[in-house]
Amino acid sequence: MKQAIIGYHKDQENDWVAELRCAHFQHIRHNPPFISRPWVTTKRGRCSMLGYELNCKKYDAGAAKDVLPG
């Protein structure tokens, strides 16, 4: 099911992670030519994608909510 991006954080490897409305997290890497998401690389780009919906397989599977470390 598609879920809106409501925020972002970086993981332990310094990669960006989207926080979804359903309380799951999803990595959002820009790794051309395999994954092209140039908007991930700037704050303006990330802010422009707030509200954008990503398909959340964790939600579909009924997975427990993700929790920020710390």
C-alpha positions as CSV (number, residue, x, y, z in Angstrom):
1,M,0.0,0.0,0.0
2,K,1.2,3.5,-0.8
3,Q,2.2,5.6,2.3
4,A,3.2,9.2,2.4
5,I,6.7,10.4,3.4
6,I,6.4,12.4,6.6
7,G,10.1,12.9,7.5
8,Y,13.6,11.7,7.0
9,H,16.7,10.5,9.0
10,K,20.1,9.0,8.3
11,D,21.0,5.5,9.3
12,Q,24.3,4.2,10.7
13,E,25.8,4.1,7.2
14,N,24.9,7.7,6.6
15,D,22.2,6.8,4.0
16,W,18.9,8.6,3.9
17,V,15.8,6.9,5.2
18,A,12.2,8.0,4.6
19,E,9.8,7.9,7.5
20,L,6.4,6.9,6.3
21,R,2.9,7.7,7.6
22,C,2.4,4.0,8.5
23,A,5.4,4.2,10.9
24,H,7.7,2.2,8.7
25,F,11.1,3.3,7.3
26,Q,12.3,2.9,3.8
27,H,15.8,3.7,2.4
28,I,15.8,6.3,-0.4
29,R,19.2,6.1,-2.0
30,H,20.5,7.9,-5.1
31,N,22.8,5.4,-6.7
32,P,22.8,5.9,-10.4
33,P,22.5,4.2,-12.8
34,F,20.6,1.6,-10.7
35,I,18.5,4.1,-8.6
36,S,18.0,7.7,-9.8
37,R,16.7,9.8,-7.0
38,P,18.7,13.1,-7.2
39,W,16.1,14.8,-4.9
40,V,17.6,12.8,-2.0
41,T,20.9,14.6,-2.1
42,T,19.6,18.1,-1.0
43,K,17.4,19.4,1.8
44,R,15.3,21.2,-0.7
45,G,14.8,18.0,-2.7
46,R,13.8,16.0,0.3
47,C,11.4,18.7,1.5
48,S,9.8,18.8,-1.9
49,M,9.0,15.1,-1.6
50,L,7.2,15.3,1.8
51,G,3.7,13.8,1.2
52,Y,4.9,11.8,-1.8
53,E,3.7,8.2,-1.5
54,L,6.0,5.2,-1.6
55,N,4.8,1.6,-1.8
56,C,5.3,0.1,1.7
57,K,5.8,-3.7,1.6
58,K,6.2,-3.8,5.4
59,Y,2.7,-2.4,5.8
60,D,1.3,-4.9,3.4
61,A,3.0,-7.7,5.3
62,G,1.6,-6.4,8.7
63,A,5.1,-5.8,10.0
64,A,5.6,-4.1,13.4
65,K,6.3,-0.3,13.4
66,D,9.9,0.8,12.9
67,V,11.6,2.7,15.8
68,L,14.4,5.2,15.6
69,P,17.5,4.0,17.4
70,G,18.6,5.8,20.6
